[in-house]
Amino acid sequence: MSDATLDSKGGAGPAVADDPKRRAAFDARVAAEGKVEPRDWMPEQYRKTLIRQISQHAHSEYVGMLPEGNWVTRAPTLRRKAVLLAKIQDEAGHALYLYGAAETMGVSRAEMLDALHEGKAKYSSIFNYPTLTWADVAAIGWLVDGAAIVNQVALQRCSYGPYARAMVRICKEESFHQRQGYEAMMALAQGSPDQKKMAQDSLNRWWWPSLMMFGPSDRDSPHSAQNMAWKIKRESNDDLRQRFVDMTVPQADYLGLTMPDPDLKWNEERGHYDFGEIDWDEFWRVVKGNGVCNRERLQARRDAHDKGAWVREAAVAHAEKRAARSLAQAAE
């Protein structure tokens, strides 16, 4: 995932200056694979980094429903529609888990959503690409969720307990999403010539953005070393990207599809696939808000938030009435 710009106000308590003794104990705990919990002391930069990363992850799940939601009414069969609806529901649940994990560090959900809607917080660049055909829905499941699994499996061992625990269920569901996408892509690749052509076109358009999902190259990711020392991250962007390539190329071969990379080849000496250079100019352009669908995606989320205001207000009013009723009954 790319960097976000969300700021932190502290965690379960007010922000405090790093204490050398507490910092030493914290570092030793993390080094020993211990979990950090919400009420534990932690360095302020650790807290800010996690709020930024977890909220960005939540925003990605939240915004990520939009490209697929566009195809619910146009899914080719009732079965495909039911599976897609279930998947979108899962993504909403993932956002819920992750917003909840971030809230344990002292930032409110309202603050996180405000930061997203105001353009201060980022989400995964992959969701700023359009879904032009049904094959794109299959490609998202196969490639985008496949890349997410590679990235997120390591997060199950994140040093922050609530985040790590949330990732256990999320990874199980993402595994289903990846299989669903691959199965849909297989149906297209083994179908009519027009269907296979559609599958190949989708792979051509989604392959490179999927590689960008792992974030900038390690040489351009200055905070990775500290995040890995804190065990927020477990592996570097480039190592995760390589794993995804090695995993996905044989899958494409099985489908009879061609990777859109003339430089892709197996390197016997390294035991990995070599692949071409990513267009980093495009990556940063999309991250900075200038992708094909950046404005559309963000406006859709703003509109949904505004139109749902009455539901939130009604829920608060109902909760207040129940609390008042309970107090009245207790006083009788």
DOKOLBA-801588 format. One record per residue (C-alpha): residue number from 1; x, y, z. Coordinates in steps of 0.2 Angstrom, whole numbers, plus 5000, padded with zeros to 4 digits. Layout:
<atoms>
NUM X Y Z
...
</atoms>
This chain:
<atoms>
1 5000 5000 5000
2 5006 5018 4997
3 5009 5030 5010
4 4995 5040 5018
5 4996 5057 5026
6 4984 5055 5041
7 4990 5062 5057
8 4988 5055 5075
9 4982 5063 5091
10 4990 5050 5101
11 4983 5033 5106
12 4972 5027 5121
13 4979 5042 5131
14 4987 5059 5127
15 5003 5059 5117
16 5019 5058 5128
17 5037 5060 5124
18 5047 5044 5122
19 5054 5038 5138
20 5071 5029 5136
21 5067 5015 5149
22 5050 5012 5142
23 5057 5013 5124
24 5070 5000 5128
25 5057 4989 5136
26 5046 4991 5121
27 5059 4987 5108
28 5064 4971 5118
29 5046 4966 5118
30 5044 4968 5100
31 5060 4959 5096
32 5054 4945 5106
33 5039 4943 5096
34 5028 4950 5109
35 5011 4959 5105
36 5008 4977 5108
37 4991 4980 5115
38 4980 4996 5115
39 4984 5001 5133
40 5003 4997 5132
41 5015 5011 5131
42 5022 5014 5114
43 5033 5026 5105
44 5022 5040 5097
45 5030 5037 5080
46 5024 5019 5081
47 5007 5025 5085
48 5006 5037 5071
49 5013 5025 5059
50 5000 5012 5063
51 4986 5024 5062
52 4991 5029 5045
53 4994 5012 5039
54 4978 5004 5047
55 4967 5018 5042
56 4974 5018 5024
57 4970 4999 5023
58 4952 5002 5029
59 4950 5016 5016
60 4956 5004 5003
61 4943 4991 5008
62 4930 5004 5009
63 4933 5012 4992
64 4937 4995 4984
65 4919 4990 4984
66 4915 5003 4971
67 4924 4995 4955
68 4915 4979 4958
69 4898 4987 4964
70 4897 4994 4946
71 4895 4976 4940
72 4882 4969 4952
73 4867 4973 4941
74 4877 4967 4925
75 4884 4950 4931
76 4882 4937 4918
77 4873 4924 4929
78 4863 4924 4945
79 4877 4913 4953
80 4890 4927 4948
81 4879 4940 4955
82 4877 4931 4972
83 4895 4928 4973
84 4900 4946 4969
85 4887 4953 4982
86 4895 4941 4995
87 4912 4947 4991
88 4907 4966 4992
89 4899 4962 5008
90 4915 4955 5014
91 4925 4970 5009
92 4913 4981 5019
93 4916 4970 5034
94 4935 4971 5032
95 4934 4990 5032
96 4924 4989 5048
97 4937 4977 5057
98 4951 4989 5052
99 4942 5005 5057
100 4939 4997 5074
101 4958 4992 5075
102 4963 5010 5071
103 4951 5016 5084
104 4960 5007 5098
105 4974 5019 5095
106 4964 5034 5100
107 4958 5041 5083
108 4939 5041 5079
109 4931 5034 5064
110 4924 5051 5060
111 4941 5058 5060
112 4947 5045 5048
113 4933 5047 5036
114 4935 5065 5036
115 4953 5063 5032
116 4948 5052 5017
117 4934 5063 5011
118 4945 5079 5012
119 4959 5070 5002
120 4971 5070 5017
121 4972 5051 5018
122 4976 5039 5004
123 4970 5022 4999
124 4977 5009 4987
125 4980 5016 4970
126 4973 5000 4962
127 4955 5006 4965
128 4957 5021 4954
129 4957 5011 4938
130 4940 5008 4929
131 4931 4991 4927
132 4927 4991 4909
133 4921 4973 4906
134 4916 4958 4916
135 4933 4951 4914
136 4939 4966 4925
137 4929 4959 4940
138 4938 4942 4937
139 4955 4951 4936
140 4952 4960 4952
141 4948 4944 4961
142 4963 4935 4954
143 4976 4949 4953
144 4971 4962 4966
145 4965 4951 4979
146 4980 4939 4975
147 4992 4953 4978
148 4982 4958 4994
149 4985 4941 5001
150 5003 4941 4998
151 5004 4958 5007
152 4992 4954 5021
153 4998 4936 5026
154 5013 4944 5034
155 5002 4957 5043
156 4995 4943 5053
157 5012 4943 5062
158 5011 4962 5064
159 5017 4968 5082
160 5001 4977 5085
161 4989 4964 5092
162 4972 4971 5086
163 4978 4973 5068
164 4986 4956 5068
165 4970 4948 5074
166 4959 4957 5062
167 4970 4951 5048
168 4967 4932 5052
169 4949 4933 5046
170 4952 4945 5032
171 4966 4934 5025
172 4954 4919 5025
173 4941 4929 5016
174 4953 4936 5003
175 4959 4919 4999
176 4941 4915 4994
177 4940 4931 4984
178 4956 4926 4974
179 4949 4909 4970
180 4933 4916 4965
181 4942 4928 4953
182 4953 4915 4946
183 4938 4903 4943
184 4929 4917 4934
185 4945 4921 4923
186 4947 4903 4919
187 4929 4902 4913
188 4933 4916 4901
189 4950 4910 4896
190 4942 4893 4892
191 4927 4900 4883
192 4924 4907 4866
193 4938 4917 4857
194 4929 4933 4861
195 4929 4928 4879
196 4947 4923 4879
197 4951 4940 4871
198 4942 4949 4884
199 4952 4940 4898
200 4968 4944 4889
201 4963 4962 4888
202 4959 4963 4906
203 4976 4955 4911
204 4985 4968 4900
205 4977 4982 4909
206 4977 4976 4927
207 4994 4967 4928
208 5005 4983 4930
209 4993 4992 4943
210 4993 4975 4953
211 5012 4976 4954
212 5011 4994 4960
213 5000 4988 4975
214 5015 4984 4985
215 5020 5002 4985
216 5036 5011 4979
217 5053 5002 4976
218 5063 4999 4992
219 5075 5012 4987
220 5061 5025 4987
221 5053 5019 5004
222 5063 5027 5017
223 5052 5021 5032
224 5053 5003 5028
225 5068 4999 5039
226 5060 5007 5055
227 5043 4998 5051
228 5052 4982 5049
229 5062 4984 5065
230 5045 4987 5074
231 5038 4972 5065
232 5024 4982 5058
233 5030 4976 5041
234 5039 4959 5040
235 5045 4960 5022
236 5050 4973 5010
237 5040 4980 4996
238 5051 4972 4983
239 5052 4955 4991
240 5033 4954 4992
241 5031 4960 4974
242 5043 4946 4968
243 5033 4933 4978
244 5017 4939 4969
245 5025 4938 4952
246 5032 4921 4955
247 5015 4915 4961
248 5005 4922 4947
249 5015 4919 4931
250 5012 4900 4932
251 4993 4903 4935
252 4993 4914 4919
253 5002 4900 4910
254 4989 4888 4915
255 4975 4899 4908
256 4984 4901 4892
257 4986 4920 4894
258 5001 4930 4890
259 5009 4942 4903
260 5010 4960 4896
261 5029 4961 4899
262 5041 4957 4886
263 5055 4956 4899
264 5047 4943 4909
265 5058 4927 4910
266 5063 4914 4922
267 5080 4917 4930
268 5087 4900 4934
269 5102 4907 4944
270 5090 4918 4955
271 5076 4905 4956
272 5064 4919 4952
273 5056 4927 4937
274 5064 4943 4931
275 5052 4956 4925
276 5051 4973 4917
277 5052 4990 4926
278 5036 4997 4933
279 5031 5014 4927
280 5034 5024 4943
281 5028 5040 4935
282 5011 5032 4933
283 5011 5026 4951
284 5015 5042 4959
285 5002 5051 4947
286 4988 5040 4953
287 4994 5041 4971
288 4994 5060 4970
289 4976 5060 4964
290 4977 5061 4946
291 4972 5043 4940
292 4958 5039 4929
293 4945 5037 4943
294 4952 5046 4958
295 4940 5060 4958
296 4925 5049 4954
297 4929 5036 4968
298 4931 5050 4981
299 4916 5059 4976
300 4906 5043 4977
301 4912 5040 4994
302 4908 5058 4999
303 4890 5056 4992
304 4887 5040 5001
305 4893 5047 5017
306 4881 5062 5015
307 4866 5052 5010
308 4869 5041 5025
309 4869 5055 5038
310 4851 5052 5043
311 4854 5034 5046
312 4869 5038 5058
313 4858 5052 5066
314 4844 5040 5069
315 4855 5026 5076
316 4862 5039 5089
317 4845 5045 5094
318 4839 5027 5096
319 4855 5023 5107
320 4852 5039 5117
321 4833 5034 5120
322 4838 5016 5125
323 4851 5023 5137
324 4839 5035 5145
325 4826 5021 5147
326 4838 5010 5155
327 4843 5024 5168
328 4824 5028 5171
329 4821 5009 5175
330 4836 5008 5186
331 4830 5023 5196
332 4813 5015 5199
</atoms>
